[in-house]
Structure formats: C-alpha cells, structure tokens
Amino acid sequence: MRCIFLDRDGTLNIDKGYSNKIEDLEIIGNPIHELYYLKRLGFYIIVVSNQAGAKLGYYTEKDVEIFNKEIQKKLFWLIDDFFVCTHAPDENCNCRKPKTGLIEKALEKYEISLENSFVIGDKVADIEMGEKVGAKTILVLTGHGKKEITKAKPDFVAENITQALRMIRKKTEDEIFPLCVSLKNNKKLLGVIDTKEKSFWIKYQLEPEIYKKIIEKTMIFERNQVKTFREDINNYLVPKIVENIPVDFILGTAQFVRD
C-alpha cells in the first residue's frame, strides 16, 4: 500500500519548542477530512518525528507517548502509527532524520510501496529523508518551512498540511478508487483498487473464488468515462486484507455490478 509519512512539530501541530505538554497541542488547520479521504483510498498515515528533547531532559518518553495519543484523539484516530527518535543529535543513531531509520521501522511493520508514497515536513531533514527512500516529498510553509525552503529541494511545496494532503488526493484520484461491494448477506465489503500498483485491498476476508468476480464486475468512473477491469484482471495482485480502511461515509468512485 501507499503511505503518507508526516512530520509532527511544525507540520501536523504548531511547534512550540521542546514541549510535549498536552496544553500546548494545537493542530495546524483542519486536516481531518483530507486524512480520512486518503485513508479511504488505502493510504497508511504514519508520523515520523525527532524528539531529542526526551534525551536532553525537557520531557520524558512517556510525555511523548501521551502527547501523541492526544494527537490521535484530536484527529479521530486517523493516524496509523507513530515512529519517534528520542536520541540526541550527537549520538549518531540511525533513526534521527534525515537518516531513514524511522521509515525502516515502519517497513518492518507495514507493507509499503515507497515509490508511490509521500513524505510531508517543514524541514530539510524531512525532505532529505524522503529523497533517500525514493518517496515524493512535500515541504509545508508552516513551522520552519519558510526558512528552510531556500535549502530544501522538495518535489512539491504546500502552504500547510491540509493543502499538502489535498495535493496528494488530486494527484492520485485517477489511480486509486474506493470500492464498496454489496454482498448477499446485506453486508458491505470495503476495499481499494489501485490501478497503478495493480493492487486490490479489502477490509474483510472473503472466499477466494469470489475475488475475481468482484473485480470483473467492478466499474470505475474516471473523468466521466466508465472503465472495467476485465482486460487486465490477471495482472492484479492477490487481494490482501487491510483492516485500517475506515468505515465508509463518503460516496466511493467504484461500484460493484451485481447479476
């Protein structure tokens, strides 16, 4: 699956220095709708953050954990995971950005296509990390972004996190399609069809023999044209179960045609 790796301080929330106090938490703008929509398209949403203040004595690792949990609450639990480096800059660890250790940890836990993923941040370190792993990069002009833009070489620039997420949605909306299948037991199967990765992701397990039928009878609506998957169905990967796909409340762009 694809993934959006988010920096935390200065990108997702206002950077207030070495602080992990809940009372200091302010989410930048209102990215909730865009986060939900991208998760519905099958993106993992993962935060990767340097938190050297834990080693320097400004706060504890437990404080970081509590702060991250509060972010989850404010964003309706749309973040899939947090990966944090608490080492000091002089410790020469392999996880402090711009090194790629945090993303490598994410890859151990999640199946992620880096070439179709994005890194969003407000610092050169975020952009360099994204470049190293082969992901597309977006520099936001919040936090340190306006100062860092002269030194960074991102693929894209956005005013803030919401605009960055919207940019990703616009760039991928002709490649990824939400799937909602009505089954005979009156249940709905939620999934995602990724026409670029030739992938089919579903939220629940189904009997293997009906996978092909689902794809064959699925229509996608792209730029007012109806397309089906009959011609290249054999090129699609075997469906995989991804439980993080959220419950649908947005009208999808793929429909299952029943007999």
ABEGO torsion letter per residue (X at the ends): XBBBBBBBBGAABBBAEBBABAAABBBBEBAAAAAAAAAAAGBBBBBBBBBAAAAAGABBAAAAAAAAAAAAAAAGGABABBBBBABBAAAGBAABOABAAAAAAAAAABBBBAAABBBBBABAAAAAAAAAAGBBBBBBABEAAAAAAAABBBABBBABAAAAAAAAAAAAAAABBBBBBBBAAGBBBBBBBBAAAGBBBBABBBBAAAAAAAAAABBBBBGGBBBBAAAAAAABBBBBBBAABBBBABBBABBBBBX
